[in-house]
Amino acid sequence: MQACIVIGGKTKDDKALLEVAKALSKGLESQGHSVEIYNAYTDSDKKLTFFDYVIIGSSATTTFGGKIPEVIASYLKRCGQISGKRCFAFVTKGGIRSQKTLSTLMKVMEEEGMYLKYSEVFKNSQSAYALGKRLNIERNF
């Protein structure tokens, strides 16, 4: 299957978020999937239409959580046909209310018509890799 991970952190070069995305990608690739990683800041012209599964990752922009970078919402509005796409949302642990940040991200994705299959708050790259190895992204409608 073709999967894509789109990340948008507090800054264009959010190293912790990229590390988690790479670990998740390795876990999915160990199952035989093809995975590409896009940065919402620098890969704004990339389309998501042909991917079977889309993963969106972010980090909180405030200490108290609940807000995600605006670049995520603007990227999703111009990334091609994504309504009905099966997807997964994740945020990196940071701040006090990571679950609220995840909820905000999920709401933005659902507003674009994406079909959320799973969501997670990752503490580190090891937990992302472990989930990637067991996450079932096969076509199971």
DSSP file with accessible surface (Angstrom, degrees, kcal/mol):
  #  RESIDUE AA STRUCTURE BP1 BP2  ACC     N-H-->O    O-->H-N    N-H-->O    O-->H-N    TCO  KAPPA ALPHA  PHI   PSI    X-CA   Y-CA   Z-CA
    1    1 A M              0   0   46      0, 0.0    33,-2.5     0, 0.0     2,-0.6   0.000 360.0 360.0 360.0 150.5    0.0    0.0    0.0
    2    2 A Q  E     +a   34   0A  68     31,-0.2    50,-1.8    48,-0.2    51,-1.5  -0.829 360.0 175.7 -94.5 121.1    1.0    3.6   -0.6
    3    3 A A  E     -ab  35  53A   0     31,-3.0    33,-1.7    -2,-0.6     2,-0.4  -0.899  13.8-159.3-125.1 154.5    1.0    5.7    2.6
    4    4 A C  E     -ab  36  54A   0     49,-1.8    51,-3.3    -2,-0.3     2,-0.5  -0.999   5.5-156.1-135.2 137.4    2.1    9.2    3.3
    5    5 A I  E     -ab  37  55A   0     31,-3.1    33,-3.2    -2,-0.4     2,-0.5  -0.971  11.3-168.1-112.3 121.1    3.0   11.0    6.5
    6    6 A V  E     -ab  38  56A   1     49,-3.2    51,-3.2    -2,-0.5     2,-0.4  -0.951   8.3-169.3-109.4 126.0    2.6   14.7    6.5
    7    7 A I  E     +ab  39  57A   7     31,-2.7    33,-3.2    -2,-0.5    34,-0.4  -0.901  16.5 171.8-119.0 146.0    4.1   16.6    9.4
    8    8 A G  E     + b   0  58A   0     49,-1.7    51,-0.8    -2,-0.4     4,-0.1  -0.826  16.0 173.2-150.0 107.1    3.8   20.2   10.6
    9    9 A G        -     0   0    3      2,-0.6    62,-0.2    -2,-0.3    63,-0.1  -0.246  53.0 -75.8-103.4-167.3    5.3   21.2   13.9
   10   10 A K  S    S+     0   0  133     50,-0.2     2,-0.3    -2,-0.1    51,-0.0   0.860 118.5  20.2 -58.1 -38.4    5.9   24.4   15.8
   11   11 A T  S >  S-     0   0   82      1,-0.1     3,-0.9    58,-0.0    -2,-0.6  -0.829  88.6-104.5-126.9 170.1    8.7   25.2   13.4
   12   12 A K  T 3  S+     0   0  107      1,-0.3     2,-0.2    -2,-0.3    29,-0.2   0.826 120.1  44.6 -63.5 -31.0    9.7   24.2    9.9
   13   13 A D  T 3   +     0   0  110     28,-0.1     2,-1.3    -5,-0.0    -1,-0.3  -0.383  69.9 163.7-113.4  53.9   12.5   22.1   11.3
   14   14 A D    <>  -     0   0   30     -3,-0.9     4,-2.1    -2,-0.2     5,-0.2  -0.581  14.6-173.8 -74.4  96.1   10.8   20.3   14.3
   15   15 A K  H  > S+     0   0  159     -2,-1.3     4,-2.4     1,-0.2    -1,-0.2   0.866  78.1  53.7 -66.0 -37.1   13.4   17.6   14.8
   16   16 A A  H  > S+     0   0   59      2,-0.2     4,-2.0     1,-0.2    -1,-0.2   0.921 110.8  46.8 -64.9 -41.8   11.4   15.6   17.4
   17   17 A L  H  > S+     0   0    2      2,-0.2     4,-2.4     1,-0.2    -2,-0.2   0.914 112.3  50.0 -66.4 -41.8    8.4   15.4   15.1
   18   18 A L  H  X S+     0   0   61     -4,-2.1     4,-2.6     1,-0.2     5,-0.2   0.906 108.5  53.3 -63.8 -39.4   10.5   14.3   12.2
   19   19 A E  H  X S+     0   0  112     -4,-2.4     4,-2.1     1,-0.2    -1,-0.2   0.918 110.2  47.1 -62.0 -42.8   12.2   11.6   14.3
   20   20 A V  H  X S+     0   0    7     -4,-2.0     4,-2.6     2,-0.2     5,-0.2   0.925 111.7  51.1 -65.1 -42.9    8.8   10.2   15.3
   21   21 A A  H  X S+     0   0    0     -4,-2.4     4,-2.5     1,-0.2    -2,-0.2   0.914 110.1  49.3 -62.5 -41.2    7.6   10.3   11.6
   22   22 A K  H  X S+     0   0  111     -4,-2.6     4,-2.4     2,-0.2    -1,-0.2   0.902 111.4  49.0 -65.5 -40.4   10.7    8.4   10.4
   23   23 A A  H  X S+     0   0   12     -4,-2.1     4,-2.1     2,-0.2    -2,-0.2   0.925 111.8  48.5 -65.2 -42.8   10.2    5.8   13.1
   24   24 A L  H  X S+     0   0    0     -4,-2.6     4,-2.3     1,-0.2    -2,-0.2   0.920 110.9  52.1 -61.8 -42.4    6.6    5.3   12.2
   25   25 A S  H  X S+     0   0    9     -4,-2.5     4,-2.8    -5,-0.2    -2,-0.2   0.920 107.8  50.7 -60.2 -45.2    7.6    5.1    8.6
   26   26 A K  H  X S+     0   0  133     -4,-2.4     4,-1.7     1,-0.2    -1,-0.2   0.896 109.3  51.7 -61.5 -40.2   10.1    2.4    9.3
   27   27 A G  H  < S+     0   0    0     -4,-2.1     4,-0.5     2,-0.2    -1,-0.2   0.925 112.5  44.8 -62.9 -43.0    7.5    0.4   11.2
   28   28 A L  H ><>S+     0   0    0     -4,-2.3     5,-1.5     1,-0.2     3,-1.3   0.897 110.5  54.2 -67.9 -39.0    5.1    0.6    8.4
   29   29 A E  H ><5S+     0   0   90     -4,-2.8     3,-1.9     1,-0.3    -1,-0.2   0.829  97.6  64.8 -65.6 -28.8    7.8   -0.3    5.8
   30   30 A S  T 3<5S+     0   0   63     -4,-1.7    -1,-0.3     1,-0.3    -2,-0.2   0.734  99.3  54.4 -66.2 -18.7    8.6   -3.4    7.8
   31   31 A Q  T < 5S-     0   0   69     -3,-1.3    -1,-0.3    -4,-0.5    -2,-0.2   0.415 128.9 -99.1 -90.0  -2.7    5.1   -4.6    6.9
   32   32 A G  T < 5S+     0   0   64     -3,-1.9    -3,-0.2     1,-0.3     2,-0.2   0.534  78.0 136.8  99.0   7.7    5.8   -4.1    3.2
   33   33 A H      < -     0   0    9     -5,-1.5     2,-0.5    -8,-0.1    -1,-0.3  -0.536  53.7-125.9 -86.7 154.5    4.2   -0.7    2.7
   34   34 A S  E     -a    2   0A  53    -33,-2.5   -31,-3.0    -2,-0.2     2,-0.4  -0.883  32.9-172.5 -98.4 126.1    5.7    2.2    0.7
   35   35 A V  E     -a    3   0A  14     -2,-0.5     2,-0.4   -33,-0.2   -31,-0.2  -0.972  12.9-170.7-128.4 133.2    5.8    5.4    2.8
   36   36 A E  E     -a    4   0A  73    -33,-1.7   -31,-3.1    -2,-0.4     2,-0.5  -0.937  13.7-145.9-116.5 146.6    6.7    8.9    1.9
   37   37 A I  E     -a    5   0A  50     -2,-0.4     2,-0.4   -33,-0.2   -31,-0.2  -0.954  15.7-172.9-115.0 126.3    7.2   11.8    4.4
   38   38 A Y  E     -a    6   0A  15    -33,-3.2   -31,-2.7    -2,-0.5     2,-0.6  -0.939  19.0-140.6-116.8 142.3    6.2   15.3    3.5
   39   39 A N  E  >  -a    7   0A  31     -2,-0.4     4,-3.1   -33,-0.2   -31,-0.2  -0.892  11.8-145.4 -98.2 122.4    6.8   18.5    5.5
   40   40 A A  T  4 S+     0   0    0    -33,-3.2   -32,-0.2    -2,-0.6    -1,-0.1   0.774  97.8  52.1 -61.4 -24.5    3.7   20.8    5.3
   41   41 A Y  T  4 S+     0   0   76    -34,-0.4     3,-0.3   -29,-0.2    -1,-0.2   0.909 123.8  22.4 -76.7 -44.0    6.0   23.8    5.4
   42   42 A T  T  4 S+     0   0   73      1,-0.2     3,-0.2    -3,-0.2    -2,-0.2   0.673 122.5  51.2-102.8 -20.1    8.4   22.9    2.6
   43   43 A D    ><  +     0   0   42     -4,-3.1     3,-1.9     1,-0.2    -1,-0.2  -0.186  63.6 137.3-110.1  42.0    6.4   20.4    0.5
   44   44 A S  T 3   +     0   0   47     -3,-0.3    -1,-0.2     1,-0.3    -2,-0.1   0.669  67.8  57.9 -66.6 -15.1    3.3   22.5    0.1
   45   45 A D  T 3  S+     0   0  114     -3,-0.2    -1,-0.3     2,-0.1     2,-0.2   0.503  80.4 110.8 -92.4  -2.3    2.9   21.6   -3.6
   46   46 A K    <   -     0   0   80     -3,-1.9     2,-0.3     1,-0.0    -3,-0.0  -0.526  59.6-142.7 -77.8 134.9    2.7   17.8   -2.9
   47   47 A K        -     0   0  108     -2,-0.2    33,-0.2     1,-0.1     3,-0.1  -0.718  12.5-162.7 -97.9 148.5   -0.7   16.1   -3.6
   48   48 A L    >   +     0   0    0     31,-3.0     3,-1.3    -2,-0.3    32,-0.2   0.359  61.0 106.2-108.2   3.5   -2.1   13.3   -1.4
   49   49 A T  T 3  S+     0   0   65     30,-0.5    -1,-0.1     1,-0.3    31,-0.1   0.850  78.7  46.4 -56.7 -43.4   -4.8   12.1   -3.9
   50   50 A F  T 3  S+     0   0  126     -3,-0.1    -1,-0.3     2,-0.0     2,-0.2   0.554  88.0 104.2 -85.5  -3.5   -3.0    8.9   -5.0
   51   51 A F    <   -     0   0    0     -3,-1.3   -48,-0.2     1,-0.1     3,-0.1  -0.544  60.1-150.9 -78.3 142.8   -2.1    7.6   -1.5
   52   52 A D  S    S+     0   0   40    -50,-1.8    34,-0.6     1,-0.2     2,-0.4   0.789  84.3  22.9 -78.1 -31.6   -4.2    4.8    0.0
   53   53 A Y  E     -bc   3  86A   2    -51,-1.5   -49,-1.8    32,-0.1     2,-0.4  -1.000  69.3-158.7-141.9 134.6   -3.6    5.9    3.6
   54   54 A V  E     -bc   4  87A   0     32,-2.0    34,-1.8    -2,-0.4     2,-0.5  -0.964   2.3-166.0-121.6 132.2   -2.7    9.4    4.9
   55   55 A I  E     -bc   5  88A   0    -51,-3.3   -49,-3.2    -2,-0.4     2,-0.5  -0.969   4.8-163.9-117.9 127.2   -1.0   10.0    8.3
   56   56 A I  E     -bc   6  89A   1     32,-2.6    34,-2.3    -2,-0.5     2,-0.4  -0.959   9.0-175.0-114.9 127.4   -1.0   13.6    9.7
   57   57 A G  E     +bc   7  90A   0    -51,-3.2   -49,-1.7    -2,-0.5     2,-0.3  -0.948   9.6 157.5-124.8 144.3    1.4   14.5   12.5
   58   58 A S  E     -bc   8  91A   0     32,-1.7    34,-1.5    -2,-0.4     2,-0.3  -0.900  27.3-134.1-148.8 175.7    1.8   17.7   14.5
   59   59 A S        -     0   0    4    -51,-0.8    34,-0.1    -2,-0.3     2,-0.1  -0.950  38.8 -90.4-134.1 157.3    3.0   19.1   17.7
   60   60 A A        -     0   0    6     32,-0.5   -50,-0.2    -2,-0.3     8,-0.2  -0.359  23.3-155.6 -66.8 144.1    1.4   21.5   20.1
   61   61 A T  S    S+     0   0   54      6,-1.6     2,-0.3   -52,-0.1    -1,-0.1   0.556  76.7  45.6 -96.0 -10.0    2.1   25.2   19.5
   62   62 A T  S >  S-     0   0   56      5,-0.4     3,-1.0    32,-0.1     5,-0.1  -0.906  83.5-117.4-130.0 161.7    1.4   26.3   23.1
   63   63 A T  T 3  S+     0   0   94     -2,-0.3    33,-3.0     1,-0.2    34,-0.4   0.871 115.4  48.1 -64.1 -37.6    2.3   24.9   26.5
   64   64 A F  T 3  S-     0   0  131     31,-0.2    -1,-0.2     1,-0.2    36,-0.1   0.446 104.8-141.9 -88.7   2.4   -1.3   24.3   27.4
   65   65 A G    <   +     0   0   11     -3,-1.0    -1,-0.2     1,-0.1    33,-0.1   0.024  63.4 111.2  70.9-179.0   -2.0   22.5   24.2
   66   66 A G        +     0   0   10     31,-0.4     2,-0.4     1,-0.2    -1,-0.1   0.207  66.5  88.3  97.7 -15.4   -5.1   22.6   22.0
   67   67 A K        -     0   0  135     -5,-0.1    -6,-1.6    37,-0.0    -5,-0.4  -0.926  52.6-167.2-120.6 142.8   -3.6   24.4   19.1
   68   68 A I        -     0   0   25     -2,-0.4    -8,-0.1    -8,-0.2   -59,-0.1  -0.828  41.5 -80.1-118.0 161.7   -1.9   23.1   16.0
   69   69 A P    >>  -     0   0    8      0, 0.0     3,-1.5     0, 0.0     4,-0.7  -0.340  34.2-129.6 -61.7 139.8    0.2   25.0   13.5
   70   70 A E  H 3> S+     0   0  144      1,-0.3     4,-2.1     2,-0.2     5,-0.2   0.771 101.4  76.1 -60.5 -25.1   -2.0   26.8   10.9
   71   71 A V  H 3> S+     0   0   22      1,-0.2     4,-2.3     2,-0.2    -1,-0.3   0.820  88.3  58.9 -60.3 -29.4    0.2   25.2    8.1
   72   72 A I  H <> S+     0   0    2     -3,-1.5     4,-2.4     2,-0.2    -1,-0.2   0.961 107.9  43.0 -64.8 -52.1   -1.6   21.9    8.7
   73   73 A A  H  X S+     0   0   14     -4,-0.7     4,-1.5     1,-0.2    -2,-0.2   0.923 116.1  48.1 -62.1 -42.2   -5.1   23.2    7.9
   74   74 A S  H  X S+     0   0   35     -4,-2.1     4,-0.9     1,-0.2    -1,-0.2   0.894 111.3  51.1 -68.5 -35.7   -3.9   25.2    4.9
   75   75 A Y  H >< S+     0   0    1     -4,-2.3     3,-0.9    -5,-0.2     4,-0.5   0.938 108.6  51.1 -63.7 -46.3   -1.9   22.2    3.5
   76   76 A L  H >< S+     0   0    2     -4,-2.4     3,-0.5     1,-0.2    -1,-0.2   0.819 104.7  58.3 -63.9 -28.3   -5.0   20.0    3.8
   77   77 A K  H 3< S+     0   0  133     -4,-1.5    -1,-0.2     1,-0.2    -2,-0.2   0.785 117.5  30.6 -71.5 -24.8   -7.1   22.5    1.9
   78   78 A R  T << S+     0   0  100     -3,-0.9    -1,-0.2    -4,-0.9    -2,-0.2   0.231  90.3  96.7-120.3  16.8   -4.8   22.5   -1.1
   79   79 A C  S <  S-     0   0    0     -3,-0.5   -31,-3.0    -4,-0.5   -30,-0.5   0.255  89.9-103.7 -95.1  14.4   -3.4   18.9   -1.2
   80   80 A G  S    S-     0   0   36    -33,-0.2     2,-0.8    -3,-0.2    -1,-0.3  -0.549  71.8 -12.1 100.5-166.3   -5.8   17.4   -3.7
   81   81 A Q        +     0   0  122     -2,-0.2    -3,-0.0     1,-0.2   -34,-0.0  -0.612  66.7 145.2 -77.7 108.7   -8.8   15.1   -3.2
   82   82 A I    >   +     0   0    5     -2,-0.8     3,-2.3    30,-0.2    -1,-0.2   0.440  24.9 123.2-123.2  -3.8   -8.7   13.7    0.3
   83   83 A S  T 3  S+     0   0   73      1,-0.3    31,-0.2    31,-0.1    30,-0.2  -0.398  85.0  14.8 -62.8 127.3  -12.4   13.5    1.2
   84   84 A G  T 3  S+     0   0   52     29,-3.5    -1,-0.3     1,-0.3    30,-0.2   0.359  91.1 143.7  88.8  -5.1  -13.1    9.9    2.2
   85   85 A K    <   -     0   0   38     -3,-2.3    30,-3.2     1,-0.1     2,-0.3  -0.442  54.3-121.5 -67.6 137.4   -9.4    9.0    2.6
   86   86 A R  E     +cd  53 115A   9    -34,-0.6   -32,-2.0    28,-0.2     2,-0.3  -0.616  47.6 169.8 -76.7 136.9   -8.6    6.6    5.5
   87   87 A C  E     -cd  54 116A   0     28,-2.3    30,-3.0    -2,-0.3    31,-0.8  -0.912  34.1-140.9-149.1 172.6   -6.2    8.3    7.8
   88   88 A F  E     -cd  55 118A   0    -34,-1.8   -32,-2.6    -2,-0.3     2,-0.4  -0.992  15.8-154.2-139.8 135.0   -4.4    8.4   11.1
   89   89 A A  E     +cd  56 119A   0     29,-1.9    31,-1.7    -2,-0.3     2,-0.3  -0.930  17.8 169.8-114.3 139.3   -3.7   11.4   13.3
   90   90 A F  E     -cd  57 120A   0    -34,-2.3   -32,-1.7    -2,-0.4     2,-0.3  -0.993  13.9-168.8-145.6 153.7   -0.8   11.8   15.8
   91   91 A V  E     -cd  58 121A   0     29,-1.6    31,-2.8    -2,-0.3     2,-0.3  -0.953  28.0-114.9-131.9 155.9    0.8   14.4   17.9
   92   92 A T  E     - d   0 122A  18    -34,-1.5   -32,-0.5    -2,-0.3     2,-0.2  -0.699  41.5 -99.4 -89.3 144.8    4.1   14.3   19.8
   93   93 A K        +     0   0  116     29,-3.0     2,-0.3    -2,-0.3    -1,-0.1  -0.442  67.8 129.9 -64.7 127.9    3.9   14.6   23.6
   94   94 A G        +     0   0   29     -2,-0.2     3,-0.1     1,-0.1   -32,-0.1  -0.879  47.4  15.3-176.7 144.1    4.5   18.1   24.7
   95   95 A G  S    S-     0   0   43     -2,-0.3     3,-0.3     1,-0.2   -31,-0.2  -0.264  96.2 -67.8  76.9-167.2    2.9   20.7   26.9
   96   96 A I  S    S+     0   0  107    -33,-3.0     2,-0.4     1,-0.2     3,-0.2   0.833 122.3  40.6 -94.9 -33.6    0.2   19.9   29.4
   97   97 A R     >  +     0   0  122    -34,-0.4     4,-1.6     1,-0.2     3,-0.5  -0.514  56.7 154.0-122.5  68.1   -2.7   18.9   27.3
   98   98 A S  H  > S+     0   0    6     -2,-0.4     4,-2.4    -3,-0.3     5,-0.2   0.848  75.2  59.7 -62.9 -34.1   -1.5   16.7   24.4
   99   99 A Q  H  > S+     0   0  126      1,-0.2     4,-2.3     2,-0.2    -1,-0.2   0.887 103.3  51.2 -64.5 -36.0   -4.9   15.0   24.1
  100  100 A K  H  > S+     0   0   97     -3,-0.5     4,-2.2     2,-0.2    -1,-0.2   0.899 108.6  51.8 -67.6 -38.1   -6.6   18.4   23.4
  101  101 A T  H  X S+     0   0    0     -4,-1.6     4,-2.3     2,-0.2    -2,-0.2   0.930 109.8  49.5 -62.0 -43.9   -4.0   19.1   20.7
  102  102 A L  H  X S+     0   0    1     -4,-2.4     4,-2.7     1,-0.2    -2,-0.2   0.917 108.7  52.7 -61.7 -41.7   -4.8   15.7   19.1
  103  103 A S  H  X S+     0   0   73     -4,-2.3     4,-2.2     1,-0.2    -1,-0.2   0.904 108.5  50.3 -61.3 -40.6   -8.5   16.4   19.3
  104  104 A T  H  X S+     0   0   36     -4,-2.2     4,-2.1     2,-0.2    -1,-0.2   0.925 110.8  49.2 -63.6 -44.1   -7.9   19.7   17.4
  105  105 A L  H  X S+     0   0    0     -4,-2.3     4,-2.2     1,-0.2    -2,-0.2   0.929 110.3  50.7 -61.8 -44.5   -5.9   18.0   14.7
  106  106 A M  H  X S+     0   0   48     -4,-2.7     4,-2.7     1,-0.2    -1,-0.2   0.900 108.1  52.8 -61.3 -40.1   -8.6   15.3   14.3
  107  107 A K  H  X S+     0   0  129     -4,-2.2     4,-2.1     2,-0.2    -1,-0.2   0.923 108.3  49.9 -62.9 -43.3  -11.3   18.0   14.0
  108  108 A V  H  X S+     0   0   22     -4,-2.1     4,-0.9     1,-0.2    -1,-0.2   0.917 112.8  47.7 -61.1 -42.4   -9.3   19.8   11.2
  109  109 A M  H ><>S+     0   0    0     -4,-2.2     5,-1.9     1,-0.2     3,-0.7   0.921 111.1  49.7 -66.2 -43.4   -8.9   16.4    9.3
  110  110 A E  H ><5S+     0   0  108     -4,-2.7     3,-1.7     1,-0.2    -1,-0.2   0.848 102.5  61.7 -66.3 -32.3  -12.6   15.5    9.7
  111  111 A E  H 3<5S+     0   0  123     -4,-2.1    -1,-0.2     1,-0.3    -2,-0.2   0.801 102.0  53.0 -63.3 -26.0  -13.6   19.0    8.4
  112  112 A E  T <<5S-     0   0   47     -4,-0.9    -1,-0.3    -3,-0.7   -30,-0.2   0.396 125.3-105.3 -88.1   2.3  -11.7   18.0    5.1
  113  113 A G  T < 5 +     0   0   29     -3,-1.7   -29,-3.5     1,-0.3    -3,-0.2   0.594  66.5 154.5  87.7  12.4  -13.8   14.8    4.9
  114  114 A M      < -     0   0    8     -5,-1.9     2,-0.8   -31,-0.2    -1,-0.3  -0.451  43.5-129.3 -75.7 147.6  -11.0   12.5    6.0
  115  115 A Y  E     -d   86   0A 129    -30,-3.2   -28,-2.3    -2,-0.1     2,-0.4  -0.846  21.7-145.5-101.8 101.1  -12.0    9.1    7.6
  116  116 A L  E     +d   87   0A  31     -2,-0.8   -28,-0.2   -30,-0.2     3,-0.1  -0.533  26.5 169.3 -73.3 123.5  -10.1    8.7   10.8
  117  117 A K  E     -     0   0A  73    -30,-3.0     2,-0.3    -2,-0.4   -29,-0.2   0.646  66.2  -1.0-102.2 -25.1   -9.2    5.1   11.6
  118  118 A Y  E     -d   88   0A  82    -31,-0.8   -29,-1.9     2,-0.0    -1,-0.3  -0.987  54.9-166.1-162.0 156.4   -6.8    5.7   14.5
  119  119 A S  E     +d   89   0A  40     -2,-0.3     2,-0.3   -31,-0.2   -29,-0.2  -0.986  11.4 176.7-149.6 154.5   -5.1    8.4   16.6
  120  120 A E  E     -d   90   0A  63    -31,-1.7   -29,-1.6    -2,-0.3     2,-0.6  -0.995  29.0-138.4-158.1 149.5   -2.2    8.5   19.0
  121  121 A V  E     -d   91   0A  25     -2,-0.3     2,-0.5   -31,-0.2   -29,-0.2  -0.973  31.4-151.2-107.6 116.9    0.0   10.7   21.3
  122  122 A F  E     -d   92   0A   4    -31,-2.8   -29,-3.0    -2,-0.6     3,-0.1  -0.794  18.8-171.7 -95.0 131.8    3.6    9.6   20.9
  123  123 A K  S    S-     0   0  164     -2,-0.5     2,-0.3     1,-0.2    -1,-0.1   0.770  73.2 -12.7 -84.5 -32.1    6.0   10.0   23.7
  124  124 A N  S  > S-     0   0   70      1,-0.1     4,-1.3  -104,-0.0    -1,-0.2  -0.953  73.9 -91.2-159.5 176.2    9.1    9.0   21.7
  125  125 A S  H  > S+     0   0   17     -2,-0.3     4,-2.6     1,-0.2     5,-0.2   0.798 116.4  63.0 -71.0 -27.7   10.2    7.5   18.4
  126  126 A Q  H  > S+     0   0  128      1,-0.2     4,-2.3     2,-0.2    -1,-0.2   0.911 103.9  47.3 -63.8 -41.4   10.3    4.0   19.9
  127  127 A S  H  > S+     0   0   43     -3,-0.2     4,-2.1     2,-0.2    -1,-0.2   0.864 111.3  52.4 -69.2 -31.4    6.6    4.0   20.6
  128  128 A A  H  X S+     0   0    0     -4,-1.3     4,-2.5     2,-0.2    -2,-0.2   0.924 109.9  48.0 -68.1 -42.2    6.0    5.3   17.0
  129  129 A Y  H  X S+     0   0   92     -4,-2.6     4,-1.9     2,-0.2    -2,-0.2   0.931 110.9  51.1 -63.0 -45.4    8.1    2.4   15.5
  130  130 A A  H  X S+     0   0   45     -4,-2.3     4,-0.9     1,-0.2    -1,-0.2   0.909 112.3  46.1 -60.2 -42.2    6.3   -0.2   17.7
  131  131 A L  H >X S+     0   0    5     -4,-2.1     4,-2.1     1,-0.2     3,-0.8   0.918 108.9  55.8 -67.9 -40.4    2.9    1.1   16.5
  132  132 A G  H 3< S+     0   0    0     -4,-2.5    -1,-0.2     1,-0.2    -2,-0.2   0.861 103.9  55.1 -59.4 -34.5    4.0    1.3   12.9
  133  133 A K  H 3< S+     0   0  105     -4,-1.9    -1,-0.2     1,-0.2    -2,-0.2   0.781 120.3  29.5 -70.0 -26.3    4.9   -2.4   13.1
  134  134 A R  H << S+     0   0  162     -4,-0.9     2,-0.3    -3,-0.8    -2,-0.2   0.525  87.4 116.1-112.9  -6.3    1.5   -3.4   14.2
  135  135 A L     <  -     0   0   12     -4,-2.1     2,-1.0    -5,-0.1    -4,-0.0  -0.467  58.6-141.9 -69.6 125.7   -0.8   -0.8   12.7
  136  136 A N        +     0   0   92     -2,-0.3    -1,-0.1     1,-0.2     4,-0.1  -0.773  35.2 158.5 -92.8 103.5   -3.2   -2.4   10.2
  137  137 A I        +     0   0    0     -2,-1.0    -1,-0.2  -109,-0.1     3,-0.1   0.292  30.5 126.5-107.6   9.9   -3.5    0.0    7.2
  138  138 A E  S    S-     0   0   90      1,-0.2     2,-0.8  -137,-0.0    -2,-0.0  -0.181  80.2 -81.1 -60.8 161.2   -4.7   -2.6    4.7
  139  139 A R        +     0   0  149      1,-0.1     2,-0.2     2,-0.0    -1,-0.2  -0.505  66.2 153.0 -67.6 106.6   -7.9   -1.9    2.8
  140  140 A N              0   0   67     -2,-0.8    -1,-0.1    -3,-0.1    -2,-0.0  -0.612 360.0 360.0-138.2  77.6  -10.5   -3.0    5.3
  141  141 A F              0   0  186     -2,-0.2    -2,-0.0     0, 0.0     0, 0.0  -0.344 360.0 360.0 -79.0 360.0  -13.7   -1.0    4.5
